[in-house]
Amino acid sequence: MSSPLGPLLLAGDDVGLRAIHMGEPTAGSRWPDAIEPDPTSLRDVIEQLEAYFIGDLLTFDVPLHPVGTPFQRAVWEAVAAIPYGATSSYAEIAKAVGRPSAFRAVGLANGRNPIPIIIPCHRVIGSSGSLTGYAGGIGRKRHLLDLERRTLGRGYQADLELATLDSGDLDSAGLGPRRSASEESIMAVPSPRTAM
């Protein structure tokens, strides 16, 4: 799909969205080698991303199926709990997952997030408020933070506020803030399919 960040390749299966790849595929990129294009299979995800990019969507409601280690999944759950327009530091995420000294490991796990934007790894910043690494590039990270700040009517500030996360805010069964079963979304995604 086209986006303000450049082309996005979405990959999903019968369980949910598995990956969002940014930019054009290049040698060494993490784009899948074998894909079966089907732009209609992930229509709900595409519509929600389009609404997010124009500032009409603050919270995504699609099932996710990221693959990672238990530690990576814990980090992604903590990252998914960062509210729209807020930020958190690697150290805060490390505390939220119960490993307060593992901020470097948190950075590595955050960098391996297969579903950027929806699992908002762009909201993780350095403890000093600096815009540290982002797999999609610092320019894309700044663009996403600016979009969220503008949507909330605040504009980007160099001294970004830090959201404090508590491990009790996480849903241990899935990614994101704790939700009741009635709030869970269901979306059928054919397997394996991708959309461009």
Secondary structure per residue as TSV (DSSP state, phi and psi in degrees):
chain	resnum	aa	ss	phi	psi
A	1	M	-	360.0	153.9
A	2	S	-	-83.8	148.1
A	3	S	-	-153.0	166.9
A	4	P	T	-63.3	-15.2
A	5	L	T	-93.1	-0.3
A	6	G	S	105.0	-173.7
A	7	P	-	-64.7	142.9
A	8	L	E	-122.0	134.2
A	9	L	E	-106.9	122.5
A	10	L	E	-104.1	136.4
A	11	A	E	-128.6	133.8
A	12	G	E	-142.3	172.2
A	13	D	-	-139.3	-166.9
A	14	D	S	-65.4	-18.9
A	15	V	S	-88.5	-42.0
A	16	G	S	169.7	-167.4
A	17	L	E	-71.1	127.5
A	18	R	E	-102.6	-30.0
A	19	A	E	-160.9	151.1
A	20	I	E	-127.3	120.3
A	21	H	E	-106.3	133.6
A	22	M	E	-102.0	146.3
A	23	G	S	78.4	-175.5
A	24	E	S	-78.3	144.1
A	25	P	-	-65.9	137.0
A	26	T	-	-134.4	166.7
A	27	A	T	-59.8	129.5
A	28	G	T	88.3	-3.8
A	29	S	-	-75.8	165.0
A	30	R	-	-92.0	20.7
A	31	W	-	-69.7	141.7
A	32	P	-	-65.8	144.0
A	33	D	S	-73.3	-46.2
A	34	A	S	-109.1	113.7
A	35	I	-	-130.4	154.7
A	36	E	-	-117.1	96.1
A	37	P	B	-60.0	134.8
A	38	D	-	-157.6	85.1
A	39	P	T	-63.7	-16.8
A	40	T	T	-84.8	-20.9
A	41	S	T	-69.2	-26.0
A	42	L	T	-115.0	31.3
A	43	R	H	-54.4	-44.3
A	44	D	H	-60.6	-41.2
A	45	V	H	-64.9	-45.4
A	46	I	H	-60.3	-46.3
A	47	E	H	-61.6	-40.5
A	48	Q	H	-69.5	-39.7
A	49	L	H	-63.0	-43.3
A	50	E	H	-60.2	-42.5
A	51	A	H	-65.3	-38.8
A	52	Y	H	-60.9	-46.9
A	53	F	H	-65.8	-22.0
A	54	I	T	-100.2	5.8
A	55	G	T	84.1	14.7
A	56	D	-	-96.5	-3.1
A	57	L	-	-134.1	125.0
A	58	L	S	-102.6	-25.8
A	59	T	S	-134.2	127.9
A	60	F	-	-80.8	147.6
A	61	D	-	-134.2	64.8
A	62	V	-	-132.5	144.9
A	63	P	-	-69.2	139.8
A	64	L	B	-114.5	148.4
A	65	H	-	-140.1	60.2
A	66	P	-	-74.2	145.9
A	67	V	-	-107.5	128.1
A	68	G	-	-170.3	176.5
A	69	T	-	-71.0	164.3
A	70	P	H	-55.7	-39.5
A	71	F	H	-66.0	-45.2
A	72	Q	H	-59.4	-44.4
A	73	R	H	-63.2	-38.0
A	74	A	H	-63.1	-42.4
A	75	V	H	-63.2	-44.8
A	76	W	H	-64.7	-34.3
A	77	E	H	-63.6	-43.4
A	78	A	H	-65.1	-41.1
A	79	V	H	-64.7	-40.0
A	80	A	H	-64.5	-21.0
A	81	A	T	-83.7	-7.7
A	82	I	S	-70.6	122.3
A	83	P	-	-64.6	153.1
A	84	Y	T	-52.5	131.1
A	85	G	T	83.5	-6.9
A	86	A	-	-104.7	170.2
A	87	T	B	-135.4	165.1
A	88	S	E	-145.1	156.2
A	89	S	E	-93.4	164.6
A	90	Y	H	-58.8	-38.2
A	91	A	H	-64.6	-40.6
A	92	E	H	-65.1	-39.1
A	93	I	H	-65.4	-41.5
A	94	A	H	-59.2	-42.3
A	95	K	H	-63.6	-42.0
A	96	A	H	-63.4	-30.4
A	97	V	T	-93.5	7.0
A	98	G	T	80.5	17.4
A	99	R	-	-131.3	69.2
A	100	P	T	-57.9	-23.1
A	101	S	T	-96.0	3.3
A	102	A	-	-96.6	34.2
A	103	F	H	-64.0	-31.3
A	104	R	H	-69.1	-41.3
A	105	A	H	-64.2	-35.0
A	106	V	H	-62.5	-42.8
A	107	G	H	-60.1	-42.1
A	108	L	H	-65.1	-44.5
A	109	A	H	-63.6	-42.0
A	110	N	H	-61.4	-39.3
A	111	G	H	-67.5	-19.7
A	112	R	T	-97.9	7.5
A	113	N	-	-56.1	117.4
A	114	P	S	-81.0	-9.5
A	115	I	S	-127.0	64.5
A	116	P	T	-61.6	163.4
A	117	I	T	78.7	-59.0
A	118	I	T	-75.3	-44.9
A	119	I	S	-93.3	98.6
A	120	P	-	-76.2	69.7
A	121	C	G	-64.0	-17.2
A	122	H	G	-67.0	-16.7
A	123	R	G	-84.6	-0.4
A	124	V	E	-97.0	125.1
A	125	I	E	-129.4	172.9
A	126	G	-	-70.2	158.1
A	127	S	T	-58.9	-27.1
A	128	S	T	-81.5	-4.2
A	129	G	S	93.6	2.8
A	130	S	-	-76.8	150.0
A	131	L	-	-82.4	91.7
A	132	T	-	-82.2	180.0
A	133	G	-	-37.0	151.5
A	134	Y	-	-153.1	128.2
A	135	A	T	-56.2	-31.7
A	136	G	T	-84.3	-2.5
A	137	G	-	100.8	146.1
A	138	I	H	-60.4	-35.6
A	139	G	H	-60.3	-41.8
A	140	R	H	-68.3	-38.5
A	141	K	H	-60.9	-48.0
A	142	R	H	-61.1	-41.9
A	143	H	H	-59.4	-45.6
A	144	L	H	-66.0	-42.9
A	145	L	H	-64.5	-41.9
A	146	D	H	-61.7	-43.6
A	147	L	H	-57.1	-47.8
A	148	E	H	-66.8	-40.4
A	149	R	H	-66.0	-42.8
A	150	R	H	-63.2	-42.8
A	151	T	H	-59.3	-38.1
A	152	L	T	-85.3	0.2
A	153	G	T	76.2	26.0
A	154	R	-	-112.4	-23.5
A	155	G	-	69.1	148.3
A	156	Y	-	-68.7	138.8
A	157	Q	-	-126.7	142.9
A	158	A	S	-62.8	-32.2
A	159	D	S	-96.9	71.1
A	160	L	-	-62.4	138.4
A	161	E	-	-72.2	151.5
A	162	L	B	-103.2	131.2
A	163	A	-	-87.5	132.6
A	164	T	-	-92.3	124.5
A	165	L	-	-102.4	147.4
A	166	D	-	-121.3	138.0
A	167	S	G	-59.6	-21.6
A	168	G	G	-69.7	-14.5
A	169	D	G	-83.0	-5.1
A	170	L	B	-97.4	147.1
A	171	D	-	-93.7	108.4
A	172	S	T	-70.0	-16.2
A	173	A	T	-88.2	-16.9
A	174	G	S	-152.8	-165.5
A	175	L	S	-100.7	134.3
A	176	G	S	112.0	-177.9
A	177	P	B	-61.3	151.5
A	178	R	-	-59.2	132.2
A	179	R	-	-133.9	153.5
A	180	S	-	-79.7	162.4
A	181	A	G	-58.4	-33.7
A	182	S	G	-68.5	-18.5
A	183	E	G	-91.7	-10.7
A	184	E	-	-67.1	138.9
A	185	S	-	-95.8	154.0
A	186	I	-	-127.1	128.6
A	187	M	-	-142.3	122.4
A	188	A	-	-79.7	126.1
A	189	V	-	-126.7	113.8
A	190	P	-	-56.6	153.6
A	191	S	S	-116.4	142.1
A	192	P	S	-82.3	138.6
A	193	R	E	-135.4	155.3
A	194	T	E	-138.5	161.3
A	195	A	E	-133.0	143.7
A	196	M	-	-120.4	360.0
